[in-house]
């Protein structure tokens, strides 16, 4: 059920990244990593990854993506 809410949330974060960036303010680590305008780039990447992970969770692909890490958490 949560995945159905996270997919549109991730799309909205991506589409409205300028408004989200104005709300959150400048992220110094993103500006350092991505250069000028890095805050908005980070927000767009975060929105796309949120939608991708939620979709993978919805179709059961998250277990496949995380299976290489299962030896760390028996």
Secondary structure, DSSP 8 states (H G I E B T S, - for coil): -HHHHHHHHHHHHHHTHHHHHHHH---HHHHHHH-TTHHHHHHHHHHHHHHHHHHHHHHTHHHHHHGGGTTT--
